[in-house]
């Protein structure tokens, strides 16, 4: 078999399974219990300096 066929067979089977497992793991990580505080903090980043703009870095 040539290299293309071997890589194609690997991508069609094992890599697809690995990507699916990664997706499920990322979804579980994002929706795990106790992560609401972290997600709320990240969601409010644009509004942290609402009363005054950030200063220049000069």
N, C-alpha and C positions, 0 to 999 in steps of 0.2 A: 504494500500500500504506500501511496505517496504521502507526504507530510500534510498536504491540504485535507485529504480524506480523514487522516487520523485526528487532526485538529477539529474538523467539522463534526466528527462523531463525538469527540469530547465536549464540544460546545453544545451540541444538541442534547446531551444527556447529563453529565455530571455538573457542568457549569450552570446549567439551567436549575438544577436542584440546589446548588450552592447559592445562587442568586435568590431563589425563593426563600431559603432558610435565612439569608441575610435580611431580606425584606420583612419577614415575620419577626425576626429579632429586633430590627429597628422600630417596628410598630409597637412591640411589647415594651421596648425601652421608652418610647415617647409617651405611651399611655399607662405607664406603671403608676401604682398608687404612691402618693407623696411627691409627685413631680409638678403638681399644680403651682406651688410657690415659685419654682424655678421658671416655669413657662410664663407666669404672670409678670415676673420681674423682667424677663427678656422682652415681653410684649410692650412694656412701658418705657423702654429705653428712649424712644423719640420724645417722650413727655417729661423727662427728668428735669430739664432746665427750662420749664415752661415759663417761670416768672422772670428769668433773665437769660439772654443768649450767652452762649459760650464765648469766652474771650479769644482774641487772636493769639497765635503761637509765636509772635515775634519777640 
